[in-house]
Amino acid sequence: MTNPDDEDASRGLEPVHAEEDAHPASPWTTRLVFFLRIMAAVSMLKGLYHWSRVVGIAMPSGEGFETHSIAWQASTVFFAVLDLVAAVGLWLAAAWGAVIWLTSVVSMIALDLFFPQVFQGGAVFDLLEFATLVIYLWLALKAAQERPA
């Protein structure tokens, strides 16, 4: 009986090393992934915050989930789910993660601008959300310019 490793050696087959063919990450791509990881952590915290509102953690007595308006309840559940899904996608640097995150950011800004009575986030919160959106788009464009066509 022959050893399969001896047959591979006689045919000249070498083991595959993943590191040999990997392209080094460009600086802007590295920065984009770092930014996505930071936004993943922020999205995780936001999602957990919204879930804490759903289950009643750190809510004043008499102000449970069911005592709020239907708009507040629907928005809270929407962002509780969306932010956590976005956090997973952003951490993995998956394309769908950024899409979900952008949907969450734009939805939050629109909700605060057009329905301020629901969350009452304020202009400062909206500006921070918009700034993260602009930073993401700038980093994504810079990373895309580094890749050959």
Secondary structure, DSSP 4 states (H G I P E B T S, - for coil): ---HHHHHHHHT-----HHHHPPPPPHHHHHHHHHHHHHHHHHHHHHHHHHHHHHTTTPPTT--GGGS-HHHHHHHHHHHHHHHHHHHHHHTT-HHHHHHHHHHHHHHHHHHHH-HHHH---HHHHHHHHHHHHHHHHHHHHHHHHS--
